[in-house]
Amino acid sequence: MSNVDREVSRYGVLGQPVAHSKSPRIHAAFAKSLGQKLLYEAYEIAPDELGPSLTRFHGEGWQGFNLTLPHKTAAASLCESRTDAAEQAGAVNTLIRTATGWQGDNTDGAGLVRDLVANLGVVVKGKRVLVLGAGGAARGILAPLLAEAPSILAISNRNPWKPEEIAAAMKPLGNIVPRTHLSLKGDQFDVLLNATSAGHQGSVPRLPPGLFAPGAIAYDLNYGPASEPFLAWAKAEGASKLSDGLGMLVEQAAEAFQRWRGTRPETTAVLAGLRAG
Ligand SMILES: NC(=O)c1ccc[n+]([C@@H]2O[C@H](COP(=O)([O-])OP(=O)(O)OC[C@H]3O[C@@H](n4cnc5c(N)ncnc54)[C@H](OP(=O)(O)O)[C@@H]3O)[C@@H](O)[C@H]2O)c1
């Protein structure tokens, strides 16, 4: 690498697999739109290599990373500090360089709310919201959703104990109602968010019928083929509006970019470009 290259700030995404990641394309588009020069690369890193790799990257002067599967939870314990969002999520999707290590942040929740409220024009305030799933993504979106003041924020998961634990842990932030899938029978919601990975197996959480209130939106955090089973089910169940999570992906990336670079990039054209293929 030449001296000139060394002066360019370096960022990347770490995962396994990572070849499919859209993050390099998104961050290159952000940098171009702002006239900024940076390097952003995808690195395939095995789980047992994450700790040593982060030490090495720090020594080499890298400025920040995004983390994708399977590193989001493990990275939390490798950071020297974590933001409130990362603590609440129990997962880290963004690393910010400090003088002596890495600060862990989680921008998934901010990205989801931005896409839902600002891009899609969904009103959460005073609405009944149901989150499906209890993994890192579900945990990460709960606090930002609470901040939007829904009338009810319920969480339901295949493993029924996890929502109980999450609701208890997040009690200081507000009221989250843990529900079993079966107990949802007869209730209706205005916003139904799928934060499970069931779509990657071509399946949908086993839910009772009739959950969508008139005018309700079904939002799948997944995108591409993994979002198709849930959105097809939601359409058949009468959801009025459907969205996949591609907008969330772009918005969480914009949040990370802002933390690294101090400027929040425009996202509309980048999202349109991704949808165009
Ligand atoms: N758009 C974005 O920017 C974005 C950002 C983050 C995540 N995501 C997507 O969100 C999804 C969840 O991510 P995560 O990090 O939270 O994953 P995770 O920690 O592995 O959690 C997976 C969740 O899905 C549930 N689940 C898995 N298979 C299921 C099935 N067949 N039926 C019902 N529930 C099932 C699990 O339930 P149990 O507890 O019962 O196992 C768990 O609640 C992933 O597919 C990911 O790609 C998208």
The ligand as a MOL file (V3000), in Angstrom:
LIG
                    3D

  0  0  0     0  0            999 V3000
M  V30 BEGIN CTAB
M  V30 COUNTS 48 52 0 0 0
M  V30 BEGIN ATOM
M  V30 1 N -32.4690 -5.3190 7.3620 0
M  V30 2 C -31.4780 -5.2530 8.2220 0
M  V30 3 O -30.6940 -4.2980 8.2280 0
M  V30 4 C -31.3210 -6.3460 9.2710 0
M  V30 5 C -30.5660 -6.0720 10.4000 0
M  V30 6 C -30.4330 -7.0800 11.3680 0
M  V30 7 C -31.0210 -8.3220 11.1590 0
M  V30 8 N -31.7420 -8.5560 10.0430 0 CHG=1
M  V30 9 C -32.3850 -9.8830 9.8180 0
M  V30 10 O -33.2080 -10.1690 10.9400 0
M  V30 11 C -33.2220 -11.5840 11.2030 0
M  V30 12 C -32.9710 -11.8300 12.6790 0
M  V30 13 O -31.6220 -11.4790 12.9790 0
M  V30 14 P -30.9690 -11.7660 14.4170 0
M  V30 15 O -29.6060 -11.2000 14.3860 0
M  V30 16 O -31.8880 -11.3490 15.5070 0 CHG=-1
M  V30 17 O -30.9010 -13.3730 14.4220 0
M  V30 18 P -30.8130 -14.3160 15.6820 0
M  V30 19 O -30.2000 -13.6060 16.8420 0
M  V30 20 O -30.2040 -15.5810 15.2030 0
M  V30 21 O -32.3620 -14.6120 16.0910 0
M  V30 22 C -33.1810 -15.3830 15.2660 0
M  V30 23 C -34.6350 -15.2870 15.7230 0
M  V30 24 O -35.4600 -15.9440 14.7610 0
M  V30 25 C -36.2340 -16.9500 15.4020 0
M  V30 26 N -36.4360 -18.0750 14.4680 0
M  V30 27 C -35.4790 -18.6990 13.7390 0
M  V30 28 N -36.0340 -19.6700 12.9770 0
M  V30 29 C -37.3830 -19.6330 13.2270 0
M  V30 30 C -38.4830 -20.3800 12.7450 0
M  V30 31 N -38.3360 -21.3690 11.8380 0
M  V30 32 N -39.7180 -20.0710 13.1990 0
M  V30 33 C -39.8850 -19.0680 14.1100 0
M  V30 34 N -38.8720 -18.3300 14.6130 0
M  V30 35 C -37.6330 -18.6180 14.1730 0
M  V30 36 C -35.4670 -17.3370 16.6320 0
M  V30 37 O -36.3540 -17.9140 17.5530 0
M  V30 38 P -35.8270 -18.8840 18.7770 0
M  V30 39 O -35.3760 -17.9540 19.8650 0
M  V30 40 O -37.0250 -19.6680 19.1320 0
M  V30 41 O -34.7030 -19.7150 18.2210 0
M  V30 42 C -34.9170 -15.9660 17.0650 0
M  V30 43 O -35.9000 -15.2420 17.7610 0
M  V30 44 C -32.1350 -12.2110 10.3140 0
M  V30 45 O -32.7430 -12.9710 9.2810 0
M  V30 46 C -31.3570 -11.0240 9.7770 0
M  V30 47 O -30.8900 -11.2470 8.4680 0
M  V30 48 C -31.9180 -7.5930 9.0870 0
M  V30 END ATOM
M  V30 BEGIN BOND
M  V30 1 1 1 2
M  V30 2 2 2 3
M  V30 3 1 2 4
M  V30 4 1 4 5
M  V30 5 2 4 48
M  V30 6 2 5 6
M  V30 7 1 6 7
M  V30 8 2 7 8
M  V30 9 1 8 9
M  V30 10 1 8 48
M  V30 11 1 9 10
M  V30 12 1 9 46
M  V30 13 1 10 11
M  V30 14 1 11 12
M  V30 15 1 11 44
M  V30 16 1 12 13
M  V30 17 1 13 14
M  V30 18 2 14 15
M  V30 19 1 14 16
M  V30 20 1 14 17
M  V30 21 1 17 18
M  V30 22 2 18 19
M  V30 23 1 18 20
M  V30 24 1 18 21
M  V30 25 1 21 22
M  V30 26 1 22 23
M  V30 27 1 23 24
M  V30 28 1 23 42
M  V30 29 1 24 25
M  V30 30 1 25 26
M  V30 31 1 25 36
M  V30 32 1 26 27
M  V30 33 1 26 35
M  V30 34 2 27 28
M  V30 35 1 28 29
M  V30 36 1 29 30
M  V30 37 2 29 35
M  V30 38 1 30 31
M  V30 39 2 30 32
M  V30 40 1 32 33
M  V30 41 2 33 34
M  V30 42 1 34 35
M  V30 43 1 36 37
M  V30 44 1 36 42
M  V30 45 1 37 38
M  V30 46 2 38 39
M  V30 47 1 38 40
M  V30 48 1 38 41
M  V30 49 1 42 43
M  V30 50 1 44 45
M  V30 51 1 44 46
M  V30 52 1 46 47
M  V30 END BOND
M  V30 END CTAB
M  END
